[in-house]
Amino acid sequence: MRILLTDGSGLTARQSATRLAAAGHTVEALSPDPICLCRFTRHVHRIRKVPAYGADPLGWLDVALTTYRTGRFDVLFPTQEQVAVLAAAPDRLAAEGVATAVPPFAALASVQDKVSAFRTMGRLGMPRPESAVGPEGWTRFPAFVKEPIGTASAGVRRVASPKELDKATVAGRPVLVEAAVDGPLAMCQSVFDHGSLVAFHANQRLGEGANGGASHKRSIDLPEARAWLEVLGADLAWHGGLSADVILTEDGPLFIDVNPRLVEPENAWRSGVDLVGALLAVARGSHPGPQLHGSVGVATHQLLLAVLGVAQQGEGRRGVARELVAAWRRTGPYAGSVEELTPTAGDCLAAAPLVAAAVATLARPATWSAFTSSTVANYALTAQGWDRIVRELPAGPGTAAGR
């Protein structure tokens, strides 16, 4: 099949491309940047130019649908936040004959921003840290202040006092204030078919890379989180990918974030759970049965993210060199771990972003930001973009699809 990825810049897109190409499909990707991450792999045949999504989601939609039609693609595969505008335009998707997997717009709006997700989780009784909308009366510190719309840790600030809380909030702008809790972070990923869970995987973050991403992961068994995600997906009649971040505490997992999309599926694949295959089947209108649980203890890493992470964390040239040597020798966290982002076996081009990042950060560690800021800007939905989607597309408030 001919498959068009909605994004070519992010980690999820790059990992999904590997899985789809390995299954025999022809993969292309949409991106405003021709030199995006998916450019550097033989698994993606072509990068198709689109407007930057965050700044112009409606312009992105126009070009994406035209590209899908003229390119004679079989599936539009959602890999990032473009799912929001796709969910808001069901009539346009149907008119163009687009095969994809996105939830009803009302369901997406229930978890798209952090304030709405907080209210949805509260309605269902999902376990989460102490939280409140707005800073008034908040007394528990440290805490996190979260803007409603934000990606890759953007719009999330840690505060340790009432004074810092005041500085981190703007009068009249709704924010979520959430108590900081101790415990490791775990990422839960799932695929739903009209409210029925067909695939689930969980992994624990063992190392923190650039912008808080997971440079090292290990698959884990997390039945409590699976059960709660199943409740959430069934309640919203979810269709497509749905992910969540949880903090693992002694009393069980606490949900701190919900993402209405697929997130970095390679650790799941290595563990025996095919999230990409499940999402593709759902997008094609199939009704796959539930997948079996994956193996526990499978370790994977993303060296590119690790290198940029040590540079961001101020470890300097020595830190970058130490990370590269550990990966080369397969020692420390790299022992028994498999590269998930840029595997070079049969794909030498995949090494290019890592080589570029290594050379740049060894020469000047501060260059780490150049490798991440433009990437997030290519796919991240802004608050202004979300307002346009809600206000201007048919599935917004006042229609059956938006209620």
Sequence and secondary structure as in RCSB ss.txt:
>XXXX:A:sequence
MRILLTDGSGLTARQSATRLAAAGHTVEALSPDPICLCRFTRHVHRIRKVPAYGADPLGWLDVALTTYRTGRFDV
LFPTQEQVAVLAAAPDRLAAEGVATAVPPFAALASVQDKVSAFRTMGRLGMPRPESAVGPEGWTRFPAFVKEPIG
TASAGVRRVASPKELDKATVAGRPVLVEAAVDGPLAMCQSVFDHGSLVAFHANQRLGEGANGGASHKRSIDLPEA
RAWLEVLGADLAWHGGLSADVILTEDGPLFIDVNPRLVEPENAWRSGVDLVGALLAVARGSHPGPQLHGSVGVAT
HQLLLAVLGVAQQGEGRRGVARELVAAWRRTGPYAGSVEELTPTAGDCLAAAPLVAAAVATLARPATWSAFTSST
VANYALTAQGWDRIVRELPAGPGTAAGR
>XXXX:A:secstr
 EEEES SSSHHHHHHHHHHHHTT EEEEEES TTSGGGSSTT  EEEE   TTT HHHHHHHHHHHHHHTT SE
EE  STTHHHHHT HHHHHHHT       HHHHHTTSSHHHHHHHHHHHT    SEEESSTT   SSEEEE SS 
STTTTEEEE SHHHHHHH  TTS  EEEE   S EEEEEEEEETTEEEEEEEEEEEEE GGG EEEEEE   HHH
HHHHHHHHHHHT  EEEEEEEEEETTEEEEEEEESS    HHHHHHT  HHHHHHHHHTT          SS EE
E HHHHHHHHHHTT HHHHHHHHHHHHHHT GGGTT EE S   TT GGGGHHHHHHHHHHHH GGGHHHHHHHH
HHHH   HHHHHHHHHHSTTSTTSGGG 
